[in-house]
Every structure is written in C-alpha cells, then in structure tokens.
Amino acid sequence: MISTFFLLNGCAESKNKNGVNSAETTAVVNNANDIIPFFQHWNLILGDGSNVGQATDYENKDFFYTAKDGNSNWVVFKTPNAGNTHGTSNNTRTELAQLKKWSPMSEAKMNATLKVMNVANTGDARVAATYAVVVGQIHSADGHENEPLKVFYKKFPGHEKGSVFWNYEINTAGDDNSRRWDYSYPIWGYDFSVVGTDENTYPPEPKDGIALGEEFSYEVEVKEGIMYLTFTSEGHETKTFTKNLVSSEYVEQSSIPEQVKGLFVPMGQDGLERENAYAPEGLFFKLGSYNQTNGKDPKVNKVWCSGAETHGGDIQQQYADGNYAEVWFKTASIAVSDDAISNAGYFEANDGLSGKTVYPHEVIPFMDKFKILMGDGTNVDDLTKFEHKDFFYTVIDGTRRWVVYKTPNSGVTSKNSSNTRTELQEKREWTPEQGGKLTGTCKVMQVSISGDARVAASYSTVVGQIHSGEGHENEPLKIFYKKFPGHTKGSVFWNYEINTEGDDNSGRWDYSTAVWGHDMSITGTGKNEYPAEPVDGIELGEEFSYEVNVYQGIMYLTFKNDNHETKTFTKNLISSEYTKKTDLPSQVKRLFVPIGQDGTERAKAYAGELNYFKQGAYNQTNGKNPEINMVWCTGADTYNGDIAKQYENGCYTEVWFRAGTVGPGTPPKSIK
C-alpha cells in the first residue's frame, strides 16, 4: 500500500460574509507541498477550469492557498458560483483529482478533517443542489464517469446549522446516461431531497446540523467491492455506512427508492443500474471544494440548476457578496493499492472539455437531412459541424445534451411569413400518399413575454410542422406551445390549415385542437387581460414528445409527457371535410371569419402535393399592429429589431430538443 499523510498551513483571510472568523492574516509560511509530500498524487483543478497539475510550489490567491487559524494550519479550496468548469459539469470546482485509478475490488482509503467556511448565499431553495458544496468524492474514470460517492455540506441562508449527507449515483445501464440519479443518505441534518417550498422559503433548520466553521472528518475505505464510510465530529454522534459498489440493488423499476421518485423521476431521471454497478471500472478519489450552486435557470433542471447570482462570471464580484464555496482542510491521508494504474485517460478526455464545441449534429444526428433558416434570415444547407451562438447551439443541463433553437420577436423572416424562426427544413419532399415520420423530444424554455392577449398567436411558438412545397404552400400541421404572462402552465395544441379551394388563398384558416391545456382560440378579453391558467397545462422547461406519422394519406399524431395522459389524433390529408361553408367549425367562425378568412378547402385537401417537415422554434409573436389581423399580428415589443435587446427583455422564443428522428411513414399499430 502507498500511504501519505498531510498537515496544511499558511496564511488566512478576514471574516467572510457569513460572519465566520477566518483568523487574523499572517504571512505565508510555505506552499502546501513544502509541508505535505502529498500533491504528487493529485492534479489540482481550479475554479477557472484549468488543470494546474500536481500543484508543486504552487498557490493561487483566488482559488488555492494556505491559512492559519489559531494553532491549526489549513489549506483553502475556494471557487465561485460561475467561472469555467472541468469536464461536462455545470459547476466550478477547486478540487484535487487522483492521478491513479483503482478497481473497487482492490483496497483504497481516504481520510480528511475539514470545515466549510462558506456556501453560496443565493439560489433557488426548491433546487436540491442550491447552497451546497461537495467536499469529497469517488469518481469513475471509465464508462459514464459517474460518481459512486459525493460527500456534501449544505446550509440554507439564515440558518446557523447546515447538513452533511452523502450521495450514491447509479452507474446507469445502457448507453444513455441522461436518466441517472442520486440516492442521498443524511449524516447530520437533512439529506439532499429536503428543499424549500418556493424560491426563498426554506425548511426548518436541522437540529443536529453542522455550523459553518465547525470541524468534521470523514473516512472512505473501499475493500473487496464494499465501500465503508465513517463520519465524526465533536459533539455529534459518529455515523457509519456501507455500500456495495459491485452488485446493484437498483436493477428494476420497482427498486427505485421513494426519495428518487419524488426528486429525480419528475425530471425524467428514472434510469436503472447495471447489475454489476461499478465493478468493471477504474475509480479515483477527489477532495476539495466542488461548488454545487450555479447560475443556470431552475426551469432547465430543478435538481441541479440553482439560478444563483453569478455577476456574469466575474469572480471577484461573486467573492465580494458571498456567492462562492470555501472549504478548509486541516488533515488528510490517502492510501491505494500497488495495483492502481495511471488515470491520465480521464484528464485527457476532460481537460478543457467545457471550452470545446459540441455541435448540434453530434446530439441529434439527423441534421444531414435538414437545412436551417435562422432568426437573422441566414440560410445554411450543411449543418455538419455548424452552430451559431445567437440561434442554434448545444447546452448541457446537468444530465443531458440539448440542441437549442432561439429566435427573437423581430429579425429577418422568410418571404411568406411575418415571423422569425430558427427552424430546420427537411431536404426530402414527399406526398401524403408516400408519407413520412418526424419525432421530437423537446422543452420550451421561453416564449415572448410581450404581445396582445386578444391575439390568438401571442406568446406562442411552433415546435414542429408539415409544410406544403406546392400550390398555396400552406401548413397541414403546426404544433404549438403557448403560455400567457404570469401563468405557470402553458398549452400544447396542434393546428390544421386548410388547402384553400381556388387561386385566392386569403380566405385560409386554421382549426386548432388542444393536446394539454387550451387550443389556439382561447384568448384574453383585453390586451393585458388573460384567460384562466390551464389546469392540465405544460410548464416552461417541462419535457414532452411528439410523433407525426403520415401513412397512406392519413396523419397519425401522438403526444407524450410523463405527468400527463398520452394523446393521439388522426387527420385525413387527402380528403377534406371542409368543402362547403356549412362545414366551417364554430371555432373558425368565432376566430377567423370576423377577419374575412372564411374559405373552403379543395376536396382532395393536400393529395398529390409535395410536403416536408420542419422542426425548431418558429416564433409566432411579432411586432405587427393587431388592428391589421387579430389572429396573427401580436403587437409585441421588438426594440426596432435589435436582437440582443429582445433577448435581454424576454422578447424571444427558445426551444430545446434532445432527440429527434425523421424518415418514411410507417403503418400505425391499428392497421399493422
């Protein structure tokens, strides 16, 4: 066994924002490695994302330095809410990462004595990771690179005491790791799942918690596939735990714990674990300050995205007002088997990864089947290795990669539309008789917050279409999301636009069908007077899926959401039901006929016409005067077309897709 023990000392800082006395400032005595022959076993990652290597003769006054408190010497690990991250994480860290990896069937051990001096004082209390820092880990170097151990400290603002708990993250079965989840065990205070009831409402302070500046210790020992944990703190009961790392207890849906069902499953994180858990993978220790509070919008992910203050990434401003994590370590040791091997592959894969571009075609590989029109009027035919940071790019939300489609209320539009779009257009064209299929899994992150509530199209975006490429070039399908300002939930509905009889297309109209919430015809009674919020609606940031399957002239629609009933619809695209004035639905008479749109449809509807799919963000809110058209002209704010100002003021639409397919139509189950 290789074993090292260290004692850390140096200089200190003044009292921090939480009032904890950080000791009087003294001169720097030595760098950490002059006192501890320890850092040759680790790489040090800083809060600016850099890997500084083994930290020999090294300090950094922003992230990593020594301090003295009374008679004790400490090493300080400090990191802001936002800087640059390492690997695929959302979070900054100043953290040691072990240079060797080892099998869970061998022997490995890490000890540490520490105190947490600060956690971020802003964030959303409903988000489990807010106000928390990870002070020790076991990390996998292989496969999904998941984490069988994370030791947390978390304290809500205004509380004197915080909680210490540890999480086990499953090693997800299969290739899709987006459904991974943590199970949390309380040590002193709460576990991870205890959250606030709203953004600034906190649970009661834990009676048996740990205060900022209060010492505690942990010991992590792995032997023959079993992890043994011991936690000690003066004045608190010693706690011990064991966890099998090579045989999973989470291989069936019925084995998912209730805690996970309440916290992760609503976010779509409901995966199962491989039977042998982490058995075939190399593991390594990490130690330091891994800040779990970040500035990402909680509507993206209500477990990991905490919406905290970041001052645009300015580190000094974050430090000045308490938006950082700071952890001091007094003693620690590490021991690993002689069989441990180099962990260089992990660092090669993850160093600088946050600065590398992941293109949309790497997330959804069907991009070669499409071209794109973006919100500034730019057309691009080849989407391989293409992105645009204003309109079309990728993000990671803590669990999944997504393709972002973003477009303002006013930019440059296509020739036949009043509305901007960042939207894919299928290169292949097909008739309804030939058929085609499009699927998409998405969440709408933003719709315009300005508009006229009396106008049906206000506050809405189209996330998928069938478009005709001939004749009137009308749209037999538009899938909408719409949410009124002040509402939590919005509506998903789909529209069928008639293929108008004759040469005059000005009488065309849409018929709207509700999926969840309202249909398009539900409008406000005044410009800023909104209808009742839909009871069964979909929130911004809530994932849903659609399938559009056109087979032998019939369109089959399926809409799915984990919290709502699956909805299915059929529509004949080659035989019209609207050939006479008496066929006009009452909804159309109420919405479209008053503005002179009262046409009838050709008997064969879209039969024989070439069509193509579209997918993305087709903003339905625009700056046109509602007096021109009380269905489509929404009178929204456009800031004279200044895209940056529209984005700053919520006058845009943004849709994220994590999956999609396109191809030929297939026989529906009912006729297979």
Secondary structure, 3 states (H helix, E strand, C coil): CEEEEEECCCCCCCCCCCCCCCCCCCCCCCCHHHHCCCHHHEEEECCCCCECCCCCCCCECCCEEEEEECCEEEEEEEEECCCCCCCCCCCCEEEEEECEEECCCCEEEEEEEEEEEECCCCCCCCCCCCCEEEEEEEEECCCCCCCCEEEEEECCCCCCEEEEEEEEECCECCCCCCCCCEEEEEEECCCCCCCCCECCECCCCCCCCEECCCCEEEEEEEECCEEEEEEECCCCCCEEEEEECCCCCCCCHHHCCHHHHHHCHHHCCCCCECCCCCCCCCEEEEEEEEECCCCCCCCCCCCCCCCCCCHHHCHHHHHHCCCEEEEEEEEEEEEECCCCEECHHHHHHHCCHHHCCCCHHHHCHHHHHEEEECCECCEECCCCCCCECCCEEEEECCCCEEEEEEEECCCECCCCCCCCEEEEEECCCECCCCCEEEEEEEEEEECCCCCCCCCCCCCEEEEEEEEECCCCCCCCEEEEEECCCCCCEEEEEEEEECCECCCCCCCCCEEEEEEECCCCCCCCCECCECCCCCCCCEECCCCEEEEEEEECCEEEEEEEECCEEEEEEEEECCCCCCCCHHHCCHHHHHHCHHHCCCCCECCCCCCCCCEEEEEEEEECCCCCCCCCCCCCCCCCCCHHHCHHHHHHCCCEEEEEEEEEEEECCCCCHHHC
